[in-house]
């Protein structure tokens, strides 16, 4: 990449991830002088990607450093395909969710056509509601399964039986926006979103655990996602924690972390009927546990015990500075923190656990959606002055 284009890309990335920044702060971050920042921001202002304004509350003598703000004139469509819910959003530079739509997803098996049709309907509704002067710069999607890098094919999604489904290709064709659809695994995207703008800012070695019926994981090492040989790494939900007499898992094994800590395990342990499922059912159990319901309390303690064993294994393997609980696991960990902590104290090596912090996701239900949005922004951030992206 040409040095000037690279500088524009770097500046826009800083503003996209961190939000409004003064010229002085940008100059310090990028290691350049203020005249260079002035020239770079002028180009991005002309392209409609950022604006410059005096800092709020400015008074007194002197010329304060102008604040560079991401523009809302350029947006991406972001989709989040969870097991029982579809979400679409219009997301601007800076990670601001400007508008969103959602719809239920039935747990009916292989449903590629239905998912694509519903996402297209949600996406077109968002585009129709967008102001006339705005432009869509890309499309990103999060999927609850193993996604092949490059073409958005879902190689394996055990909950719905998806095997080698051309999700990204089919969604791009049906949307017909002139953009490919970049697709990522939900937990991988959630990990990156938490690192860029959530609970993991400033922590380059972290693990993000995401609950969506099952359990997914995203592992960052030195600020880079651990993808493995083919991009399917960090399937922590299928780490064995109870192989002898564990619960059967949809992957065909038994005693996997998600089989012992996922939605089905929690609801079964609490004696809830199969008809009650989903995020609200999980939250009902954790809420009842906090108010002293005996069955819910026992269920949360049991699931928290297995979750703690899984986290202890991850701490021993990766020595993370931070473990983040997102999705349904946000609620489970909040209710079962004592059991998780006890297992870590018992099983994780002291030298590894002494610096490992446990936190709830700061982005909550939006982590995977914002991760998908960043996939959609990748082309614009790489080449900000590409004419396709400017209003």
WOTA-V991542 format. One record per run of one state. SS is the DSSP state (a for helix, b for strand, c for the rest). FROM is the first residue (numbers start at 1). TO is the last residue. If there is no record, write none. Layout:
SS_FROM_TO / SS_FROM_TO
This chain:
c_1_2 / a_3_18 / c_19_20 / b_21_22 / a_23_30 / c_31_33 / a_34_46 / c_47_49 / b_50_53 / c_54_66 / b_67_70 / c_71_73 / b_74_81 / c_82_84 / b_85_92 / c_93_95 / b_96_104 / c_105_111 / a_112_129 / c_130_134 / b_135_143 / c_144_145 / b_146_147 / c_148_153 / b_154_157 / c_158_161 / b_162_165 / c_166_166 / a_167_175 / c_176_180 / b_181_185 / a_186_197 / c_198_205 / b_206_211 / c_212_214 / b_215_221 / c_222_223 / b_224_225 / c_226_235 / a_236_238 / c_239_239 / b_240_240 / c_241_247 / b_248_248 / c_249_253 / b_254_254 / c_255_255 / b_256_256 / a_257_261 / c_262_262 / a_263_269 / c_270_278 / a_279_290 / c_291_293 / a_294_318 / c_319_321 / b_322_327 / a_328_347 / c_348_349 / a_350_353 / c_354_356 / b_357_360 / c_361_363 / a_364_382 / c_383_386 / a_387_389 / c_390_391
